[in-house]
Amino acid sequence: MRPRRATVLVGAPLLWGACGTATAPESWRDWYDQGSPYDVEEPIAFTDQNYDFTGPDEIQDLPIPGDFETWFAEGDAPPPDACDAWSVHPGLPAEISGIVTIHPRYYIKVSGCLPADDRTIDSDEKYYGSYFIQDATGGFFVLGDSKVAHFDMGDRVTIKVRGIKESFDSVMISAHDVLEIDRGPEPIYYRPVSGRLLGPEDIAEVVRVEGVVAAEASGFGEVYLCTGADPDTTLEPDPARGGDPVPACAHLGVTDPPWFKLGIDVELQRRGVTFDPGSHLSVTGPVILSFGDHQIVVMRIGQIEVL
């Protein structure tokens, strides 16, 4: 039997199309108006009244490891001699409660497990969801391993602390479980700081400072605020920073009008958040030790007020 041949009618669509009237495509400009720019405010509630609560354990009582040591709760540490300077501490686990004082999206890279017989390997671990927590007794930095924020600034969280580590004069909770989240936002407590440089006593606690924008200290969102009468905001090379230019006010000591350093979050940088030199700002946020400088972490526009 011979196969049947299929017949395709190709002329019909042409005849049908010829019966209509051609129209020009619509312009998307007719669908929407031009809109108008507006500033995002991201308001945050702050207070100068300290918190009146702690968790079962106070933050100020958390054990502090020695230089480059990591302490774990019993059962959470690796086998003996597996990692250099890792050990068990009887003060862990601990259960603390506090207000989250920064959006849990802070990025930091710290060293991980180093074999006891070889400290030359690259053990760096990346944490994308780190944050600060503070109760009536103080604050602490918490390493977070999630790129999804499960709570926000001003929320009250209770966590089980299972590990704490020290790295380059910074102490951080390195292992924890979130036990409870109480949605806020509650006002975030801050201490005003003026007349002195930020120091070790300010680390992980929220402070408020004022100053005049000098210049960007680097391409990483670092900004200096100079204080005092008629502060010198000109740029000078700094040998301590490899000759990189910094504002002259950054060379001043404790006995002179101080300076403050801000760390502007990368997301704010991508949004084009900048401040012209000479702008008078009030900035509120937690303090972190970064490359030898105590700087204020800024992740929301609501942390900055233009005076």
TINUKOL-518470 format. One record per atom (N, C-alpha, C): x, y, z; residue in one letter. Coordinates in steps of 0.05 Angstrom, whole numbers, padded with zeros to 5 digits, always signed. Layout:
N
XYZa;...
This chain:
307
+00017-00024+00000m;+00000+00000+00000m;+00018+00025+00000m;+00011+00044-00017r;+00026+00068-00019r;+00018+00087+00004r;+00037+00101+00018p;+00030+00119+00040p;+00015+00143+00030p;-00003+00153+00047r;-00018+00177+00040r;-00001+00202+00044r;-00005+00221+00027r;+00009+00246+00030r;-00008+00267+00044r;+00004+00281+00064a;-00010+00302+00078a;-00010+00327+00062a;-00033+00341+00062t;-00036+00366+00048t;-00036+00389+00067t;-00018+00408+00064v;-00016+00431+00082v;-00026+00456+00067v;-00046+00470+00079l;-00056+00494+00067l;-00040+00518+00077l;-00023+00529+00061v;-00006+00551+00069v;-00017+00578+00061v;-00037+00578+00043g;-00047+00603+00033g;-00068+00616+00051g;-00082+00599+00067a;-00105+00609+00083a;-00097+00631+00102a;-00076+00628+00118p;-00069+00649+00137p;-00064+00676+00123p;-00052+00675+00100l;-00046+00700+00085l;-00072+00713+00077l;-00092+00697+00068l;-00117+00709+00061l;-00132+00721+00084l;-00131+00707+00108w;-00144+00717+00132w;-00131+00743+00141w;-00104+00744+00140g;-00090+00768+00150g;-00096+00792+00132g;-00101+00787+00106a;-00106+00809+00088a;-00132+00823+00093a;-00150+00810+00108c;-00177+00821+00113c;-00176+00842+00135c;-00155+00843+00153g;-00154+00861+00175g;-00140+00887+00168g;-00141+00906+00188t;-00127+00931+00185t;-00102+00932+00202t;-00079+00938+00191a;-00054+00938+00207a;-00054+00961+00227a;-00045+00956+00252t;-00043+00976+00273t;-00015+00977+00284t;-00006+01000+00292a;+00021+01004+00303a;+00022+00992+00332a;+00044+00981+00340p;+00046+00971+00367p;+00043+00993+00388p;+00032+00986+00411e;+00029+01006+00432e;+00056+01012+00445e;+00059+01036+00454s;+00083+01045+00467s;+00081+01041+00497s;+00102+01030+00509w;+00101+01026+00539w;+00099+01052+00553w;+00107+01074+00540r;+00106+01100+00553r;+00077+01109+00558r;+00058+01097+00543d;+00030+01104+00547d;+00018+01088+00570d;+00032+01068+00580w;+00021+01051+00601w;+00026+01063+00629w;+00049+01075+00632y;+00057+01085+00658y;+00065+01114+00657y;+00062+01128+00680d;+00072+01156+00680d;+00102+01155+00686d;+00115+01178+00686q;+00144+01179+00689q;+00152+01174+00718q;+00134+01176+00737g;+00141+01172+00765g;+00159+01195+00775g;+00167+01192+00800s;+00184+01213+00812s;+00202+01199+00833s;+00227+01208+00835p;+00245+01196+00854p;+00237+01203+00883p;+00244+01185+00901y;+00239+01190+00929y;+00260+01176+00946y;+00265+01186+00970d;+00285+01176+00987d;+00274+01154+01006d;+00288+01132+01008v;+00280+01111+01026v;+00290+01118+01054v;+00272+01117+01074e;+00280+01126+01101e;+00288+01103+01119e;+00274+01080+01118e;+00280+01057+01135e;+00282+01065+01164e;+00261+01076+01176p;+00263+01086+01203p;+00268+01063+01223p;+00284+01069+01244i;+00291+01050+01265i;+00286+01064+01292i;+00273+01050+01310a;+00268+01061+01337a;+00292+01057+01354a;+00303+01079+01365f;+00325+01077+01384f;+00317+01089+01411f;+00331+01083+01432t;+00325+01093+01458t;+00352+01096+01474t;+00353+01116+01492d;+00376+01119+01509d;+00371+01106+01537d;+00349+01091+01539q;+00343+01076+01564q;+00352+01047+01560q;+00369+01038+01578n;+00380+01010+01576n;+00357+00990+01579n;+00362+00966+01569y;+00343+00944+01571y;+00341+00936+01601y;+00318+00925+01608d;+00313+00916+01636d;+00312+00886+01638d;+00325+00871+01619f;+00322+00842+01619f;+00348+00829+01611f;+00351+00804+01618t;+00371+00787+01608t;+00358+00759+01603t;+00373+00741+01592g;+00364+00714+01590g;+00371+00698+01615g;+00368+00672+01615p;+00377+00656+01638p;+00406+00661+01645p;+00423+00666+01625d;+00450+00674+01629d;+00454+00702+01618d;+00471+00718+01632e;+00476+00745+01623e;+00498+00746+01603e;+00495+00763+01583i;+00516+00765+01562i;+00543+00772+01574i;+00544+00789+01594q;+00569+00796+01606q;+00584+00772+01619q;+00569+00751+01625d;+00582+00728+01638d;+00591+00706+01619d;+00587+00710+01592l;+00597+00690+01573l;+00627+00688+01575l;+00638+00664+01574p;+00667+00660+01576p;+00682+00672+01552p;+00706+00683+01557i;+00721+00696+01535i;+00746+00679+01530i;+00749+00667+01507p;+00773+00651+01501p;+00798+00668+01500p;+00821+00654+01502g;+00846+00667+01498g;+00852+00672+01468g;+00875+00683+01462d;+00882+00690+01434d;+00879+00666+01416d;+00862+00669+01395f;+00858+00649+01374f;+00848+00622+01385f;+00836+00623+01408e;+00825+00598+01419e;+00795+00597+01412e;+00785+00572+01411t;+00756+00567+01408t;+00747+00548+01429t;+00726+00556+01444w;+00716+00539+01465w;+00688+00529+01458w;+00683+00504+01464f;+00658+00491+01458f;+00645+00480+01483f;+00619+00474+01481a;+00605+00459+01501a;+00613+00430+01499a;+00610+00416+01521e;+00616+00387+01521e;+00599+00373+01500e;+00611+00357+01483g;+00597+00343+01462g;+00596+00357+01436g;+00604+00383+01435d;+00603+00398+01410d;+00631+00401+01397d;+00652+00396+01413a;+00679+00400+01403a;+00688+00376+01386a;+00708+00379+01369p;+00719+00357+01354p;+00735+00339+01372p;+00743+00316+01362p;+00760+00298+01379p;+00785+00312+01388p;+00796+00304+01411p;+00821+00316+01421p;+00843+00317+01400p;+00857+00340+01399d;+00880+00344+01381d;+00872+00345+01352d;+00846+00347+01346a;+00838+00349+01318a;+00842+00377+01307a;+00837+00397+01324c;+00839+00425+01316c;+00856+00440+01336c;+00875+00455+01327d;+00893+00470+01345d;+00877+00491+01360d;+00881+00493+01386a;+00869+00514+01404a;+00839+00511+01406a;+00828+00488+01400w;+00799+00483+01404w;+00797+00465+01429w;+00779+00472+01447s;+00776+00457+01472s;+00748+00460+01483s;+00742+00447+01505v;+00716+00447+01518v;+00718+00466+01542v;+00696+00481+01547h;+00695+00499+01570h;+00670+00493+01586h;+00672+00492+01613p;+00649+00485+01630p;+00627+00506+01630p;+00633+00531+01621g;+00613+00552+01620g;+00594+00550+01596g;+00598+00531+01580l;+00581+00527+01556l;+00568+00499+01557l;+00544+00496+01548p;+00528+00517+01534p;+00516+00538+01553p;+00509+00560+01542a;+00496+00582+01557a;+00471+00590+01541a;+00451+00601+01555e;+00427+00610+01542e;+00423+00640+01547e;+00424+00656+01526i;+00422+00685+01529i;+00398+00695+01513i;+00388+00718+01521s;+00367+00732+01506s;+00375+00761+01502s;+00368+00772+01479g;+00376+00800+01474g;+00362+00811+01450g;+00365+00837+01446i;+00354+00851+01422i;+00375+00849+01400i;+00366+00842+01376v;+00383+00842+01353v;+00387+00871+01344v;+00413+00879+01343t;+00418+00908+01338t;+00428+00914+01310t;+00429+00894+01293i;+00436+00899+01265i;+00421+00878+01248i;+00415+00886+01223h;+00402+00866+01206h;+00421+00842+01202h;+00412+00818+01206p;+00429+00794+01205p;+00438+00787+01177p;+00455+00805+01165r;+00466+00800+01139r;+00495+00808+01138r;+00508+00812+01160y;+00535+00821+01160y;+00554+00798+01151y;+00572+00805+01133y;+00591+00785+01122y;+00618+00787+01136y;+00629+00764+01143i;+00655+00763+01155i;+00668+00736+01149i;+00694+00737+01147k;+00709+00712+01142k;+00729+00708+01165k;+00727+00685+01177v;+00745+00678+01200v;+00757+00651+01196v;+00778+00645+01211s;+00791+00620+01208s;+00775+00597+01221s;+00777+00574+01209g;+00763+00551+01220g;+00783+00532+01234g;+00779+00506+01231c;+00795+00486+01244c;+00823+00484+01231c;+00843+00488+01248l;+00871+00484+01239l;+00882+00460+01253l;+00893+00440+01237p;+00904+00417+01250p;+00926+00424+01270p;+00928+00409+01291a;+00947+00416+01312a;+00976+00415+01302a;+00981+00400+01281d;+01008+00397+01271d;+01014+00414+01246d;+00994+00430+01237d;+00998+00446+01213d;+00980+00470+01213d;+00991+00494+01218r;+00975+00518+01219r;+00978+00534+01193r;+00989+00522+01172t;+00993+00537+01147t;+00971+00533+01127t;+00952+00516+01133i;+00931+00511+01113i;+00910+00534+01114i;+00896+00537+01092d;+00875+00557+01090d;+00849+00546+01101d;+00841+00554+01125s;+00817+00543+01137s;+00795+00563+01139s;+00797+00586+01125d;+00777+00607+01128d;+00749+00598+01122d;+00730+00607+01138e;+00702+00601+01134e;+00687+00627+01131e;+00667+00627+01113k;+00652+00652+01107k;+00624+00651+01120k;+00618+00673+01133y;+00592+00675+01147y;+00577+00700+01135y;+00554+00695+01124y;+00539+00716+01110y;+00516+00727+01126y;+00509+00715+01148g;+00485+00724+01163g;+00491+00731+01192g;+00514+00743+01197s;+00523+00750+01224s;+00508+00775+01234s;+00507+00778+01261y;+00493+00800+01273y;+00503+00805+01302y;+00492+00825+01315f;+00498+00831+01342f;+00473+00828+01359f;+00477+00820+01384i;+00456+00817+01403i;+00464+00831+01429i;+00444+00844+01443q;+00451+00859+01467q;+00429+00857+01488q;+00437+00853+01513d;+00417+00853+01535d;+00425+00875+01554d;+00415+00875+01579a;+00420+00897+01598a;+00449+00898+01607a;+00464+00876+01602t;+00492+00875+01612t;+00513+00880+01591t;+00505+00879+01565g;+00525+00883+01544g;+00517+00870+01518g;+00536+00871+01499g;+00531+00860+01473g;+00551+00839+01465g;+00544+00824+01443f;+00561+00803+01433f;+00557+00800+01403f;+00578+00793+01389f;+00577+00788+01360f;+00572+00759+01355f;+00553+00753+01337v;+00544+00725+01332v;+00549+00719+01302v;+00564+00697+01297l;+00568+00688+01270l;+00543+00673+01260l;+00533+00681+01237g;+00509+00668+01226g;+00516+00656+01199g;+00506+00632+01194d;+00513+00617+01170d;+00490+00615+01150d;+00471+00634+01151s;+00448+00633+01133s;+00448+00659+01116s;+00441+00656+01091k;+00437+00680+01074k;+00408+00690+01075k;+00392+00677+01091v;+00364+00685+01094v;+00361+00696+01123v;+00350+00721+01125a;+00346+00733+01152a;+00321+00722+01164a;+00323+00708+01186h;+00300+00697+01199h;+00288+00715+01220h;+00301+00738+01225f;+00290+00759+01243f;+00303+00785+01235f;+00297+00806+01249d;+00305+00833+01240d;+00315+00849+01264d;+00325+00873+01258m;+00333+00892+01278m;+00310+00898+01297m;+00315+00898+01323g;+00294+00904+01342g;+00279+00880+01351g;+00283+00857+01339d;+00270+00832+01349d;+00286+00822+01373d;+00272+00808+01391r;+00285+00796+01415r;+00288+00766+01409r;+00312+00757+01411v;+00317+00728+01406v;+00330+00715+01430v;+00325+00690+01434t;+00338+00673+01454t;+00354+00652+01440t;+00380+00650+01446i;+00397+00631+01433i;+00412+00614+01453i;+00419+00590+01444k;+00435+00572+01460k;+00464+00574+01449k;+00482+00584+01465v;+00510+00587+01456v;+00525+00562+01461v;+00536+00550+01439r;+00550+00525+01441r;+00580+00528+01435r;+00588+00551+01424g;+00616+00555+01418g;+00623+00585+01417g;+00647+00592+01427i;+00656+00620+01427i;+00685+00619+01418i;+00693+00638+01400k;+00720+00639+01391k;+00732+00667+01392k;+00758+00669+01393e;+00773+00694+01392e;+00790+00695+01367e;+00790+00718+01353s;+00807+00720+01329s;+00815+00749+01326s;+00841+00754+01327f;+00851+00781+01323f;+00837+00802+01341f;+00836+00796+01367d;+00824+00813+01387d;+00794+00816+01385d;+00781+00801+01369s;+00752+00801+01367s;+00741+00774+01378s;+00720+00776+01394v;+00708+00753+01406v;+00680+00749+01393v;+00673+00725+01387m;+00647+00720+01373m;+00636+00693+01381m;+00609+00692+01381i;+00595+00667+01384i;+00597+00652+01358i;+00610+00628+01358s;+00616+00614+01333s;+00597+00591+01328s;+00583+00582+01348a;+00563+00561+01345a;+00539+00566+01363a;+00515+00566+01352h;+00492+00572+01368h;+00467+00561+01355h;+00446+00558+01371d;+00419+00550+01362d;+00400+00572+01370d;+00382+00580+01351v;+00361+00600+01357v;+00338+00585+01370v;+00332+00591+01395l;+00311+00577+01410l;+00284+00591+01407l;+00284+00618+01406e;+00258+00632+01407e;+00262+00660+01394e;+00242+00669+01379i;+00242+00695+01367i;+00217+00710+01375i;+00220+00733+01388d;+00198+00750+01395d;+00198+00774+01376d;+00179+00776+01358r;+00179+00797+01338r;+00174+00824+01351r;+00189+00844+01342g;+00187+00871+01351g;+00173+00888+01330g;+00186+00910+01324p;+00212+00917+01334p;+00210+00931+01361p;+00229+00925+01379e;+00232+00940+01404e;+00253+00961+01399e;+00252+00984+01414p;+00272+01004+01411p;+00300+00993+01418p;+00320+01001+01402i;+00347+00992+01406i;+00362+01012+01424i;+00374+01002+01445y;+00388+01019+01464y;+00415+01027+01453y;+00422+01053+01457y;+00448+01063+01449y;+00460+01080+01471y;+00487+01082+01470r;+00501+01100+01488r;+00514+01123+01471r;+00510+01148+01478p;+00524+01169+01463p;+00553+01169+01470p;+00570+01173+01450v;+00599+01174+01454v;+00609+01200+01441v;+00624+01216+01456s;+00636+01240+01446s;+00661+01246+01462s;+00679+01261+01450g;+00703+01270+01464g;+00725+01249+01467g;+00721+01226+01455r;+00741+01205+01456r;+00738+01187+01431r;+00759+01171+01426l;+00758+01151+01405l;+00742+01127+01415l;+00731+01112+01396l;+00719+01086+01403l;+00741+01067+01411l;+00734+01049+01430g;+00754+01031+01440g;+00743+01003+01446g;+00759+00986+01459p;+00751+00959+01465p;+00725+00957+01481p;+00720+00977+01498e;+00696+00977+01515e;+00671+00981+01499e;+00673+00989+01474d;+00650+00994+01457d;+00643+00971+01439d;+00660+00951+01436i;+00657+00929+01417i;+00631+00914+01422i;+00615+00910+01402a;+00590+00896+01402a;+00567+00911+01416a;+00572+00935+01425e;+00551+00952+01437e;+00543+00974+01418e;+00518+00984+01420v;+00508+01005+01402v;+00515+01032+01414v;+00527+01049+01397v;+00535+01076+01405v;+00523+01096+01385v;+00522+01121+01394r;+00514+01143+01376r;+00535+01164+01376r;+00544+01172+01352v;+00565+01192+01349v;+00556+01213+01329v;+00570+01237+01331e;+00565+01258+01312e;+00592+01267+01300e;+00591+01276+01275g;+00615+01286+01263g;+00610+01296+01235g;+00631+01307+01223v;+00630+01318+01196v;+00643+01298+01177v;+00630+01292+01155v;+00640+01273+01135v;+00666+01284+01123v;+00687+01268+01125a;+00713+01277+01113a;+00716+01266+01085a;+00718+01239+01083a;+00722+01227+01057a;+00719+01197+01060a;+00718+01183+01038e;+00718+01154+01040e;+00747+01145+01046e;+00749+01127+01065a;+00775+01117+01073a;+00785+01096+01053a;+00767+01083+01039s;+00775+01062+01020s;+00752+01058+01001s;+00755+01038+00984g;+00733+01031+00966g;+00714+01011+00978g;+00715+01007+01004f;+00698+00987+01017f;+00676+00999+01034f;+00668+01024+01028g;+00647+01037+01043g;+00656+01048+01070g;+00681+01051+01074e;+00690+01062+01099e;+00691+01093+01098e;+00679+01106+01117v;+00676+01135+01117v;+00685+01146+01144v;+00701+01167+01144y;+00710+01180+01168y;+00691+01203+01176y;+00685+01205+01201l;+00672+01229+01212l;+00693+01243+01230l;+00698+01268+01224c;+00716+01284+01240c;+00700+01302+01259c;+00711+01306+01283t;+00697+01322+01303t;+00714+01344+01312t;+00704+01360+01331g;+00719+01383+01340g;+00712+01408+01324g;+00722+01431+01334a;+00717+01456+01320a;+00734+01458+01295a;+00721+01463+01272d;+00734+01466+01247d;+00753+01443+01241d;+00743+01418+01240p;+00761+01395+01237p;+00775+01395+01210p;+00799+01385+01210d;+00815+01383+01186d;+00808+01358+01171d;+00794+01361+01148t;+00785+01337+01133t;+00801+01333+01107t;+00823+01347+01105t;+00840+01343+01081t;+00852+01315+01081t;+00859+01305+01058l;+00871+01279+01055l;+00901+01280+01057l;+00912+01260+01072e;+00941+01257+01074e;+00948+01227+01072e;+00971+01221+01061p;+00979+01192+01060p;+00986+01183+01088p;+00978+01158+01094d;+00982+01147+01121d;+01001+01123+01118d;+01026+01126+01128p;+01045+01103+01126p;+01035+01078+01139p;+01019+01081+01160a;+01009+01057+01174a;+00989+01041+01157a;+00979+01054+01136r;+00960+01040+01118r;+00972+01038+01090r;+00998+01035+01089g;+01011+01031+01063g;+01011+01055+01046g;+01008+01079+01058g;+01008+01104+01042g;+00981+01112+01031g;+00960+01097+01038d;+00933+01104+01028d;+00925+01131+01041d;+00912+01147+01025p;+00904+01173+01036p;+00880+01171+01055p;+00883+01184+01078v;+00861+01185+01098v;+00859+01214+01107v;+00836+01222+01118p;+00833+01249+01127p;+00853+01256+01149p;+00862+01280+01150a;+00881+01288+01171a;+00871+01283+01199a;+00845+01285+01202c;+00833+01280+01229c;+00838+01252+01239c;+00843+01233+01220a;+00847+01205+01228a;+00873+01201+01242a;+00891+01221+01240h;+00917+01218+01254h;+00916+01229+01282h;+00894+01241+01290l;+00892+01253+01316l;+00890+01232+01338l;+00901+01238+01361g;+00901+01219+01383g;+00878+01224+01402g;+00878+01210+01425v;+00856+01212+01444v;+00854+01240+01456v;+00877+01253+01459t;+00877+01279+01471t;+00868+01302+01453t;+00866+01295+01427d;+00857+01315+01408d;+00828+01309+01400d;+00815+01328+01386p;+00788+01322+01376p;+00788+01295+01361p;+00770+01276+01369p;+00772+01249+01358p;+00759+01247+01330p;+00761+01224+01319w;+00748+01217+01294w;+00733+01191+01298w;+00714+01186+01281f;+00699+01161+01281f;+00699+01150+01253f;+00697+01124+01252k;+00697+01110+01226k;+00672+01094+01223k;+00660+01096+01199l;+00635+01082+01192l;+00641+01060+01172l;+00628+01037+01174g;+00629+01016+01154g;+00601+01014+01141g;+00599+01026+01117i;+00573+01026+01103i;+00569+00999+01088i;+00546+00987+01093d;+00540+00961+01082d;+00541+00961+01051d;+00549+00939+01039v;+00552+00937+01011v;+00525+00942+00996v;+00503+00933+01008e;+00477+00938+00995e;+00470+00967+00994e;+00477+00983+01014l;+00473+01011+01013l;+00491+01024+00992l;+00515+01014+00990q;+00533+01024+00969q;+00522+01019+00941q;+00510+00996+00937r;+00498+00990+00911r;+00474+01008+00905r;+00461+01016+00926r;+00438+01035+00922r;+00447+01063+00919r;+00473+01068+00920g;+00483+01095+00915g;+00481+01113+00939g;+00480+01101+00963v;+00479+01118+00988v;+00507+01129+00994v;+00509+01155+00991t;+00534+01169+00996t;+00528+01195+01011t;+00549+01206+01023f;+00546+01231+01038f;+00569+01249+01031f;+00562+01273+01022d;+00582+01292+01013d;+00601+01301+01035d;+00626+01305+01029p;+00644+01316+01050p;+00633+01342+01061p;+00635+01345+01087g;+00624+01369+01100g;+00596+01364+01112g;+00583+01342+01105s;+00557+01336+01116s;+00560+01330+01146s;+00541+01340+01162h;+00541+01336+01191h;+00522+01313+01197h;+00532+01291+01208l;+00516+01267+01211l;+00515+01259+01241l;+00493+01246+01248s;+00490+01231+01273s;+00486+01202+01265s;+00503+01184+01275v;+00503+01156+01267v;+00500+01138+01291v;+00483+01118+01289t;+00478+01099+01311t;+00481+01071+01302t;+00497+01055+01316g;+00501+01027+01308g;+00521+01013+01326g;+00523+00987+01323p;+00542+00971+01339p;+00570+00975+01329p;+00589+00970+01346v;+00617+00974+01340v;+00631+00947+01336v;+00648+00946+01315i;+00663+00922+01309i;+00692+00930+01305i;+00711+00912+01312l;+00739+00917+01307l;+00746+00906+01279l;+00754+00924+01261s;+00759+00916+01233s;+00786+00927+01225s;+00804+00908+01219f;+00831+00916+01210f;+00844+00937+01229f;+00840+00933+01254g;+00854+00950+01274g;+00838+00975+01282g;+00816+00980+01268d;+00800+01004+01274d;+00773+00996+01286d;+00764+01011+01306h;+00737+01007+01317h;+00718+01024+01300h;+00700+01010+01286q;+00682+01024+01268q;+00653+01016+01273q;+00635+01035+01266i;+00607+01031+01270i;+00595+01018+01245i;+00580+00996+01249v;+00568+00981+01227v;+00542+00995+01219v;+00539+01002+01194v;+00515+01015+01184v;+00503+00998+01162v;+00479+00988+01166m;+00465+00971+01147m;+00438+00980+01139m;+00428+01001+01152r;+00402+01013+01146r;+00406+01044+01145r;+00392+01056+01126i;+00393+01085+01124i;+00382+01098+01150i;+00364+01084+01164g;+00353+01095+01188g;+00373+01098+01211g;+00397+01087+01207q;+00418+01090+01227q;+00432+01117+01225q;+00427+01131+01203i;+00441+01156+01198i;+00421+01179+01196i;+00427+01201+01211e;+00410+01225+01210e;+00428+01248+01201e;+00419+01262+01180v;+00433+01286+01171v;+00424+01310+01188v;+00443+01322+01202l;+00437+01344+01220l;+00438+01371+01206l;
